[in-house]
Amino acid sequence: MVAGLREASARDVDRARSSDSDACMIQISQRVTGLKPSATIGVDARVKALRASGVEVISFGAGEPDFDTPANIRDAAIEGLNTGKTHYTLVEGEPAARKAIAEKLKRENGIACGPEHIVISAGAKHSLYLALQCLLDPGKGQEVIVPTPAWVSYRPMVELAGGSVVELGTKIEDAFKVTAAQVERAISAKTAAIILNSPSNPTGMVYSKRELTAIADVLAKHEHVVIVTDEIYEKLIFSGEKAFSIGSIRELAERTVTVNGMSKAFAMTGWRLGYACATGNGGGFAKAMTKLQGQMTSNVTSFCYPAIVEALSERSAEAVETMRKQFAKRAELIFGIVSGWKDVKCAKPMGAFYVFPDVSAHFGKVTPGGRKVESAKSFAEALLEEEKVAVVPGEDFGKCAEGCVRLSFACSEKNIEEGCGRIGKFVAGLK
């Protein structure tokens, strides 16, 4: 009987432990459980892990300039640190930095704005997140038009804010550009916003002033639609076009949110410095973004503000132009090589530092290593395994991008030649 009691007691203890274990499990929210990880960050993380284990990989994955931040910009931050800029500042950013951004937008982009319309955030990605959170509400059925292929984070940002994405698919034959007529057809009473990105990640295309003006003419007729324009690559154009900001058009100025930052043009990706300009609601939209940021990150790193001012000064123009010319040279090199791959189509890059070739003609084939290529993802996985070259598969850039892979040419000419040579050999070996 005592033995039976001991067995029963042991079972009770086990059940209690099991119950305690279940009770202690953290329940993760559905919005995060259903959230897809960033494809670009995922590829970069895998490359870093392989390199850490001793595997030599040529990566075309990360959208990150391989240049150092110019010395004068670094020195400005160091001086800020050494002179005591180590305390909290205004959530929206230090006045001098916001003034420099507003003056830049007026001078270079033709946007009528002041420091009160500027919010500095932890990268242009955070600026976009804040803007969408301030625009959308869960349960209202709001839609955001996104021309695709598009950066992988637009859709998750829209959905996290409670909206849904309406994709406007484009074709490689049209240089991946959406037309004004397409935009017109997509707008409905549910449309809350449209996201525009030129130069584009992932395609490298650039809209001309004429093309953007035609889209603006359509949007001017639909006063309930807000324009969110991502101009992070604006200084990296090598097609002969000039950057044009849709926020400079008077009819749209009050309902345009212009997003930019320091990451790409100034080789400052790790600094995490972005900004938004919103003149709408008499500056009320910028205040709403500031209020939200105040409950999230507060101000960006305080001693970085002088670096923003320095980056936007004439003293940095030469360094930016040097980097732009280098990217232009690489664009010609990589496009020439990719265009020679067997049965691969590719639009010529016009800006940013990406090419986005269509490799779908090879789906259904088998690699030299015996792997079946059925999608862009399996193409990229096999390429990494067999040739130690990393590219980003196109699936997360939009439905029309499922046959493509993205290559970033923010790397040396030597890596472009060696890496693209390996890809060409891999493609030629598909049977």
N, C-alpha and C positions, 0 to 999 in steps of 0.2 A: 504493500500500500504506500509506504514511504517513497519507494522507487517511482511509483506511478505519480505521486504528487510532485516529485522532483522533475519528472518528464513534462508534466503539465506546466509546471512553473517555467521550465526552460522554453517551452513553446510560447508561453505568454510573453516572456522577455523578447524572444525573436520577433513575435508579432508587433510588440511595442517599438522595437528598433526599426522594423520595416515601416511602421506607421509614421515614426518620427522622421525617417529618411524621406518618405513621400511628402510629409508636411514641410520639410526644409527645402524641397526643390524650388528653385526660382522660376516663376512663370514668365516667360519672355513675351512681350507684346506681339500681337499679330502683325502689326505694321512693320516690325523689325524681322519677325520670323519669315515673312513673305518678301523681304527686301533682297534683291540680288546684289551680290558683291560687285564692286567696280571691276570690269573686265581689264581695263588698262592697269589699274593698281595690282590686280591679281597676276598679270603677266610679269610686271616689274618685280613683284615679290618672289615669284618662282625663279626668275633670273638671278636675283640676289642670293637665294638659297642655293642654287646650283653652283654659283661662283664661290660661295662660302665653303662648299664641299670639295672645291678644287676643280670643278668642270669649267672649261673655257667656253663661254657663250658669247656670240655676237648678238647684241640686242637692238632691235628696231622698235622696242615696245614703249619706252617712256617718252612722254611729250615734254621733254626737259632740255633746254639748251645745255650744251656741253662746255660752255664758256664760263669763266669766273665772273662774278659781279664786278663791274668796273671799279678801279681802286678809289676814285673820288667818292663814289657812293658808299663804299665800305668805310672810308675815312670819316664820312659825315656821321655814320652810326657810332663809330668808335668815339668820336668827339662828344656826341650826345651822351654816351655812356659815362665818359670821363668827367662830364660837366654836370652830372647829377640827374639826368633824365631817366630816373629809375622808379618813378612813382605813378600812381593812377593819374589818368588824364580824363578829359571829357570822353564819354562813350563813343560819340560820333567821330572823334579824332581831334588832335591839336589844331587850333585855328590856323597856324602858319601852313600846315600841310594841306588843310582843306582849301585854303586860299590858293595855294600853288596848283592844286588839281582843278579848281574852278577856272583859274586863269589859263591853264593848259587847254581845257575844254572850249573855252571861248576863242582862244587864239588858233588852235589847230583844228578844231571840230565844228566851229561855228555855233556852238550850243550856248544860248543865253542863260547863264546861271550864276549863282554866287556861292560862297562857302556854306551858307545855310542849307543848300540843296545837296551837299556832299556828305556821305557816310562812309567812313573807312572801316574795313572789316578784315577778318583773317583770311585773306585771299579772295579772288573773284568768285570762287565757288561758294564761299559763305555769303558774299553779296547777292548772288543769284538765289540762294536758299532763303535769305531774309526777304527778298522782294516777292518771291512766290508765296511765302508764308503770310505776307501782308496782303496779298491779292486774293487768295483763295480760302474757302471755308469747306470743311467736310459736309457732305449731305446736300449740297446745293446743286449738284450735277454740272458744275462748271467745267468747261473744256479749254485746253490750251493747244493751239496749233503749233506743231513743230515740224518744219521741213526736215526730211531725212535723206541721206544719212546724217545723224546728229550725234553730238557728244553723249557718251553713255550716261551721264549723270542728270541730264534734263528730265527724262521720264521719271526716275525715282524721286527727284525733287518735287515735281508736279504732284505725283501720287501721294507723297508724304504730307503735302499741304492740303490734300483732299480733293484734288482735281483729277481729270483724266486727259490723256494725250490723244490728239487727232494728228496722225502722221500724214504729212504730204510727201509721198515718195517721189524721188527724182531718178533720172537715168544717167548712166555714165556718158551716153552719147550727147546729153545736154549739159555736160560738165557739172552734173549734180546740182543744177540750179532750179529752184522753184519759180514758176511764173506768176505774174499778177492775177491771171485768170484762175489759176489753181487756188490761190489765196481767196479770191472772191467766192469760189464755189464751196470752200471749206467753212466759211464764216456762217454762224447761226446765232440764234438768240442765246444759246448756251456758251458761246465763245467769250471767255474772260480775257484772254491774252494770246499773243503770238510771240514765240522766241525766235529771234534772228541771230545768225552767227556768221560774220564775214570779217576776215578770212576764216575758213571753216576748219574745224576739227570734226571729222577725220579726213575730209576730202582734199583740202588745200585749195578749194575754189574761192574766188573773190567776186562779189557782186559789184557791177559798175554803178556809177551814180545814176545812170539812166535806168538800170534795172531796179534799183532801190526806190527811185522816184516813182516808177510805175506801180510798185507794190504800195508805196505810200499813198498814191492817189486812191487806191482801193480802200485802204485802211481809214482814210480821211472820211469816207462815207459811213463808217460804222463806229460811232462815237463810244460804244460800250466796250471796245476792244483796246486793251493796253498793250503797248509794244515793249518787250524786254529785249534789248539788243546787247549781245555779248561781243565786245570789241577787243578782247584780250590780245589778239594777234595783229592789231591794226598797223603796227610799224613794220611788220614782216610781210611786205608785198613786193613781188618782183615780176609782175605781169605787165607793168606799164600803167595799171590803174592806180588811182589815188584813193586813200581811205575816205569813205563818206559816211557820216553819222546821220541816221534817219531822225535823230533828235534835234537836228538843226532845222528841220522843216517846221515852219511856224504853226501849221495846222495840227501837227502831231506832238509838238514840244511838251504840252502839259500832260500828255498821257504816255510819255516815253520814259522808260527807266534805262539809262545807259550804264552798262557795267564794264569795268576795265580793271587793270591792276599792273603790278610791277613785274610779275613772274616771267613772262615770255620775252618781251622786248629788252629787258634790262638784265636778263639771266639772274633772276632773284626768286626762283621757285621756292626755295626753302625759307625765305623770309616771311611768307604768308601775308602779303600785303595786297589787298584789293580795294576797290571802291565802287560806289554807285552814285549816280547823279539823277535826282528826281525832283523836278520843279513842280510837279502836280500838286493840286489841292493847296496852292499857296505855300508850298514847302511842307505840307502836312504829311505827305507820303514819306519824305525823308525822316520826319519826326517819328512816324510809326515804325520805321525800320530801326531807328535809334532806340525806341522803347523796347522793342523785341530783343535787340542786341544787348541791351542793359540787363536782361534776364538770362543771357546766354554766356557771352564771352567778355562783356564790357569792352574796354579799349584794347587795341593791338599793343604789341610791345612798345613801350614808350620811347626808348632811345632810337627806334627805327624811324620816327617821324622826320628827323632831319635828312635821312636817306631818301625819303620820298621827295622832299623839296629839291635835293641835289639831283636826283634822277631826272626830274622834270625840267631842270635848267638847261641852258644852252651848253653848259660844260660837259654834258653827257651825250650830246647829239652825235659827236664823231664816233664814239664807241658803239652806239646803237647802229649807226650806218655801217660800220665795219662788220658787225655781226650779221646785219641784213644782207650785205653783199656776199658773205660767206655762205649763208643759207641759199641765196640765189644760185651760186655756183654749184652747191650740192644738189639743188633741185634739178638742174640741167643734167648732172651726172647720173643721178638715180633714175630719172625718167628715161634717159637714153638706154640704160641697162634693162630696166623693167619692161620697156617696150619691146625688147628682143626676146622675152621669155615666150616659150611655145604656147600658143592658144590662150594668151592672157591679154585682157584689155585694160588700158589704163588712161585716165584723163591727166593731162599735163598739170602739175601743181602750179598755182598762181600766187600762193601766199602760205603763211604758217610754215610748218616743216613736216608735211605729211604727203605720202602718196597712198592711193586707195585702189589697188588693182583688183579686177574681177578674175578670180581663179575658178569660177564655177564650171568651166568647160572640162575640168579635170575631176569633177565629182563622179564617183563610181569606179575610179581607177584604183590600182594597188601600188603602193610605194615600193622602192627597191628593197626595203626591209620587211615587206609582207603585210603592211598595214593598209586597211581599206580607207580610202578618202571619201567620205560621204557628206561632208560639210566644211565650212570655213574653219570651224573649231577642230575637227579631226585633221584637217590640212595643217593647221598651226601646231597641233600636238605632235603629229608625225615629223614635221619639220624640225621641231625642237629636239625630239628624241634622236633623229637620224643624222641631222646636219648641225645640231647645236646652234641654231639660229632662231631667235624669238621674234614673232610678229603678233599682232592683236587680231583675233578673228572678228568678223564683221557683224555677227548676230546681234550684239547688244547696241549697235549703232542704228538699228531700225530694220524693218522687214525688207526694205529694198536693198539692204546692205548685206544680206545673208550669204551672198556669193563672193564677198570681198574680204580682203585682209588689209589691215593698216600697217604701214611702215613709217616710222619716224626717222627722218634723216638729220636729227639733231645729234650727229656723231661724226667721227672723222671720215675723210674721203677714203682712207685705207679700209676702214670697217665697211663702208658702203660697197666698195669694190669686192672685198673678200666675202662679205655676207650675201650680197646679191648674186655673186658668182655661185655660192653654195645653193642658193634658192633656184637659180637657173638650172643647175645640175640636177637638183631634186625634181623639178618640174619635168625636165627632159626624160627622167627615168621612170615617170609614172606610166603604168601600162593598163 
